[in-house]
Amino acid sequence: MPSDQSTWLIAVPQDGDSEGLLPEITNKLPQYSRSTSVAELGIPSFKTGTLDSLIALSEELPKQDAFFTATVAKIVDTLRNLLNNDPTKLAQHVLVNERSADDYVLRGWKWNDSRYGVQRSLREMVDVLNKEMASIDNVMKAKLNNYNIVKGSLVQMQRKKTGNLSVRSLVGIVSKEHVIQDSEYLETCLVAVPKLITKEWTSKYERLTNMVVPRSSLTIASDSEYTLFGVVIFKRVHDQFVQKCRENKFIVRDFAYSEEQIAKQEEELEIADTTEKELWTELLRLSRTNFSESFQILVHLKILRLFVESVLRYGLPANYVGLAIRPEPKYTKKTLSVLTSHFSYLGPRSSGRSKKQTTTEEFAGEYQSLMEQEFFDFVLYEVPWIVL
């Protein structure tokens, strides 16, 4: 059963009045599913090549299809993450040649002969499409990895400026007046004390160790959980004082006031912030462009799959008519039923293809593996919808 979240690409032999196929199918769709969109899909007459080459491509193309589809999906996910899951903004960037993906497929789609000339063999065209999609995937991986590294560094820097006084950076909180500098014997220890035990700190700090300067405790800052105190001690008892504070659940902050270091940290944060914004803009622009390119490549590969499977199924001459159908999700089964009924006359031709086109038991066995997929009298492949 085809998905109700995809556009169906269908191919059938061009028998008789091909121009009448679109209105015939449209008129047969039930009135309550008129929101289903149906459009013509031009399938060029490619060079068919040998039966061996067609079978080889038929086995290979599903893997390429999966890779192409995954690449498009990853680009959409990148855009979604860059735009904070905002569907309105996402809709402005998942465009194909400045049109929606639906419009690209359902509003006069044509094979891009200037890029993928039909004078080439099927193998050459598949190789070109693979090369283009692999290039897009590699570029996206490199750019996304670079952006994530810079973003991670920025987040880490910003995280130091958040949280409570026991963990956050003290840059901008502790000033020059709060600490003793350039003293041979004395230093200022910065201690984050839980608010519930600040009275205990006040009564104990002078006696935690020897050589604590009496009445030197100074309140520097306070938040909802902690109060930050500065206390003057002799350098020689630093380690002992830290240990005693730990035993009493007082948290000594490892911070040395340095105007040069503070200026350096602020500069690094500013540079990281600027770099992140620049890379975000670059990645957004690249993702938008590569979505358009990759989606077109994916659809072209689907057309090649339609052609290859049609030749294997219906034989020559290689003239096929295509339809693009965007089903109304509620009526997917009914839409499929209409198609199945309308193209039932193709049953004998499609079911007998292995007898007509396979000449050895070896080929028959190889060809049989291609028949394990869901089978209709018409050829059908799907283009997943871009979910906003």
C-alpha positions in Angstrom: 0.0 0.0 0.0 1.5 3.3 -1.0 2.0 5.9 1.7 -0.7 8.5 2.4 2.2 11.0 3.1 3.8 10.9 -0.3 3.2 11.9 -3.9 2.8 9.0 -6.2 4.7 8.9 -9.5 3.0 6.5 -12.0 4.0 5.2 -15.4 2.0 3.1 -18.0 2.5 2.3 -21.7 1.5 5.1 -24.0 -1.5 3.4 -25.7 -3.9 5.4 -27.9 -4.9 8.8 -26.6 -2.3 9.7 -23.9 -3.7 13.2 -23.6 -7.0 11.8 -22.4 -5.5 9.9 -19.5 -5.4 12.8 -17.1 -9.0 13.8 -17.4 -10.1 10.1 -17.3 -8.3 9.5 -14.0 -9.5 12.9 -12.6 -13.1 12.2 -13.5 -13.0 8.7 -12.0 -11.8 10.0 -8.6 -14.8 10.2 -6.2 -16.2 13.7 -5.5 -15.2 13.6 -1.9 -11.5 13.3 -2.8 -11.4 16.2 -5.1 -8.5 17.6 -3.0 -6.4 14.9 -4.6 -4.1 16.5 -7.1 -3.3 14.8 -10.4 -0.9 16.1 -13.0 0.9 14.9 -16.2 4.5 13.7 -15.7 6.6 13.7 -18.8 8.8 10.6 -19.1 11.4 11.0 -21.9 12.3 8.1 -24.2 15.7 7.2 -22.9 18.2 4.8 -24.4 17.1 1.4 -23.2 20.4 -0.4 -23.4 20.6 -4.2 -22.9 18.4 -6.4 -20.7 21.4 -7.1 -18.5 22.0 -3.4 -17.9 18.4 -2.8 -17.2 18.2 -5.6 -14.6 21.4 -4.4 -13.0 20.0 -0.8 -12.7 16.7 -2.1 -11.4 18.6 -3.8 -8.6 20.9 -0.9 -7.9 18.4 2.0 -8.1 16.5 1.2 -4.9 19.7 1.7 -2.9 20.4 5.0 -4.6 16.8 6.0 -4.0 17.1 5.3 -0.3 20.3 7.4 -0.1 18.8 10.3 -2.1 15.7 10.3 0.0 17.8 10.2 3.3 19.9 13.1 2.0 16.9 15.3 1.3 15.5 14.4 4.8 18.7 15.3 6.5 18.8 18.7 4.8 15.2 19.3 5.9 16.1 18.3 9.5 19.0 20.7 9.4 16.8 23.5 8.3 14.2 22.6 10.9 16.9 22.7 13.7 18.3 26.0 12.4 14.8 27.5 12.4 13.8 26.2 15.8 11.1 24.0 14.5 9.1 26.9 13.2 6.9 25.5 10.4 6.2 29.0 9.0 9.8 29.8 8.5 10.6 26.2 7.3 8.0 26.6 4.6 9.9 29.6 3.3 13.1 27.6 2.9 12.0 24.2 1.6 11.5 25.5 -1.9 12.5 24.1 -5.2 13.4 26.9 -7.6 11.4 29.2 -5.4 8.3 27.0 -5.6 6.9 24.5 -3.1 8.0 20.9 -3.6 4.4 20.0 -4.5 4.3 22.7 -7.2 7.6 21.5 -8.6 6.2 18.0 -9.1 2.6 18.8 -9.9 2.8 22.0 -11.9 4.4 21.1 -15.3 7.4 19.0 -14.3 9.9 18.4 -17.1 13.1 16.5 -17.4 16.1 18.8 -17.1 17.6 18.0 -20.5 20.3 20.7 -20.2 21.8 19.0 -17.2 20.9 15.4 -17.9 20.7 15.1 -21.7 18.7 12.1 -22.9 21.4 11.3 -25.4 23.4 9.7 -22.6 23.0 6.2 -21.5 20.9 5.3 -18.4 24.1 4.3 -16.6 25.7 7.6 -17.3 22.7 9.6 -16.1 22.5 7.5 -12.9 26.2 8.1 -12.3 25.9 11.9 -12.8 22.9 12.0 -10.3 24.9 9.9 -7.8 27.9 12.2 -8.1 25.8 15.3 -7.6 24.0 13.9 -4.6 27.1 12.6 -3.0 28.8 16.0 -3.4 25.8 17.7 -1.7 25.8 15.2 1.1 29.6 15.6 1.7 29.4 19.4 1.7 26.4 19.4 4.1 28.2 17.0 6.5 31.3 19.2 6.6 29.4 22.5 7.0 27.1 21.0 9.6 30.0 19.5 11.6 31.9 22.8 11.5 28.8 24.7 12.7 28.1 22.2 15.5 31.7 22.5 16.8 31.4 26.3 17.0 27.9 26.2 18.4 29.0 23.7 21.1 31.9 25.9 22.1 29.5 28.9 22.3 27.0 27.0 24.4 29.7 25.9 26.7 30.9 29.5 27.2 27.3 30.7 27.7 26.6 28.0 30.2 29.4 29.3 32.4 27.4 32.5 32.6 24.2 30.8 33.8 23.3 28.6 36.8 23.7 29.4 40.4 26.7 30.9 42.2 28.2 27.5 42.9 28.9 26.8 39.2 28.5 29.9 37.1 31.4 32.0 35.9 32.3 34.7 38.4 33.5 37.1 35.6 31.4 40.2 35.9 30.4 39.3 39.5 33.6 39.6 41.3 35.3 43.0 40.9 38.7 44.3 41.7 37.5 45.8 45.0 36.4 42.3 46.2 39.9 40.7 46.2 43.4 41.2 47.6 46.0 41.4 44.9 49.7 41.3 44.8 50.1 40.2 48.4 52.9 37.9 49.4 51.1 36.3 52.3 47.3 37.0 52.0 44.7 35.9 49.5 40.9 36.2 49.1 39.0 33.0 49.0 35.6 33.0 47.3 33.1 30.7 48.9 29.5 29.8 47.7 27.4 29.0 50.7 23.9 27.5 50.5 21.4 30.0 51.7 20.1 27.6 54.3 23.4 27.6 56.2 24.7 31.2 55.8 24.3 31.7 59.5 26.5 28.6 60.1 29.1 30.2 57.7 29.1 33.4 59.7 29.6 31.6 62.9 32.2 29.1 61.7 34.4 30.6 59.0 36.9 32.3 61.4 37.6 29.0 63.1 37.7 26.6 60.1 41.5 26.8 60.2 44.2 29.0 61.7 45.3 32.1 59.9 41.8 33.2 58.8 41.6 37.0 59.0 38.8 37.8 61.6 35.7 39.7 60.3 37.0 39.5 56.7 33.9 37.7 55.4 32.3 40.0 52.7 29.0 39.3 50.9 29.7 39.7 47.2 26.5 38.4 45.5 23.4 36.3 46.2 20.9 34.3 44.2 18.0 32.0 45.1 20.2 29.2 46.2 23.6 30.5 47.2 25.4 33.5 48.7 28.9 34.2 47.5 31.3 35.3 50.2 34.9 36.6 50.0 37.1 35.8 53.0 40.8 36.7 53.6 43.2 33.9 54.6 46.9 33.3 54.6 48.1 31.5 51.5 49.9 28.8 53.5 46.6 27.4 54.8 44.7 27.5 51.5 44.5 23.7 51.0 43.5 23.1 54.6 40.8 25.8 54.4 39.4 24.4 51.2 39.2 20.9 52.8 37.4 22.3 55.9 34.9 24.2 53.7 34.2 21.0 51.8 33.5 19.2 55.1 31.0 21.9 56.0 29.3 22.0 52.6 30.8 25.4 51.7 31.9 25.5 48.1 35.2 27.2 47.4 35.2 28.7 43.9 38.5 28.4 42.0 38.7 32.0 40.6 41.7 34.3 40.3 40.8 37.8 39.4 42.7 39.1 36.4 41.6 42.0 34.3 43.6 40.5 31.3 41.9 37.1 31.7 38.5 38.7 32.0 39.0 40.8 28.9 40.2 37.6 27.1 37.2 35.6 28.1 34.8 38.4 27.0 36.6 38.6 23.7 36.5 34.9 23.1 32.8 34.9 23.9 32.1 37.7 21.5 34.2 36.1 18.7 32.4 32.7 19.3 29.0 34.5 19.2 29.9 36.3 16.0 31.3 33.2 14.3 28.3 31.2 15.3 25.9 33.7 13.7 28.0 33.9 10.5 28.1 30.1 10.2 24.4 29.8 11.0 23.6 32.2 8.1 26.0 30.4 5.8 24.5 27.0 6.7 20.9 28.2 6.3 21.7 29.6 2.9 23.5 26.4 1.9 20.8 24.2 3.2 18.1 26.1 1.3 20.1 25.9 -1.9 20.9 22.2 -1.5 17.4 21.3 -0.6 16.3 22.7 -4.0 19.1 20.8 -5.8 18.7 17.5 -3.9 15.0 17.4 -4.3 15.3 17.9 -8.0 17.9 15.1 -8.2 15.7 12.8 -6.2 12.7 13.3 -8.6 14.9 12.8 -11.6 16.1 9.5 -10.1 12.5 8.5 -9.6 11.8 9.1 -13.3 14.7 6.9 -14.2 13.3 4.2 -12.0 9.9 4.5 -13.6 11.4 4.2 -17.0 13.7 1.2 -16.2 10.9 -0.7 -14.5 8.4 0.1 -17.3 10.8 -1.3 -20.0 11.3 -4.4 -17.9 7.6 -4.8 -17.3 6.0 -3.7 -20.6 8.8 -4.0 -23.1 9.4 -1.9 -26.3 8.7 0.5 -27.7 9.8 2.6 -24.8 7.1 5.1 -24.8 5.4 5.7 -21.5 2.9 8.1 -20.0 3.4 9.4 -16.5 1.1 10.8 -13.8 1.9 12.6 -10.5 -0.8 12.1 -7.9 -0.9 13.7 -4.5 -3.6 11.7 -2.7 -5.9 13.1 -0.1 -4.7 11.1 3.0 -8.3 10.2 4.1 -9.0 8.6 0.7 -5.7 6.9 -0.2 -7.2 3.5 -0.4 -10.1 4.7 -2.6 -7.6 6.6 -4.9 -5.5 3.5 -5.2 -8.6 1.4 -6.0 -9.5 3.8 -8.8 -6.1 3.4 -10.3 -6.0 -0.3 -9.9 -9.4 -0.6 -11.7 -8.6 1.8 -14.5 -5.3 0.1 -15.3 -6.4 -3.5 -14.8 -6.2 -4.0 -18.6 -2.4 -3.9 -18.2 -2.5 -7.0 -16.0 -1.6 -9.6 -18.7 1.2 -7.4 -20.0 2.8 -6.7 -16.6 2.4 -10.2 -15.1 3.9 -11.8 -18.2 7.1 -9.7 -18.4 9.5 -12.3 -17.1 8.4 -14.8 -19.7 8.8 -12.3 -22.5 12.0 -10.7 -21.4 13.9 -13.5 -19.6 15.6 -16.1 -21.7 17.6 -18.2 -19.2 16.9 -19.7 -15.8 19.8 -17.6 -14.4 18.1 -14.4 -15.5 14.7 -15.6 -14.4 16.1 -16.2 -10.9 17.8 -12.8 -10.9 14.6 -11.1 -12.2 12.5 -12.8 -9.6 14.3 -10.9 -6.9 13.0 -7.7 -8.4 9.4 -8.9 -8.0 9.5 -9.1 -4.2 8.4 -5.5 -3.9 4.7 -4.5 -3.8 3.3 -5.0 -7.3 0.6 -3.1 -9.3 -0.4 -3.4 -12.9 1.1 0.2 -13.3 4.6 1.2 -12.2 4.5 3.3 -9.0 7.2 5.1 -7.0 6.8 7.6 -4.2 8.2 11.0 -3.3 7.8 11.6 0.5 6.1 14.8 1.5 8.0 17.5 3.2 6.4 17.6 6.6 6.5 21.1 8.1 
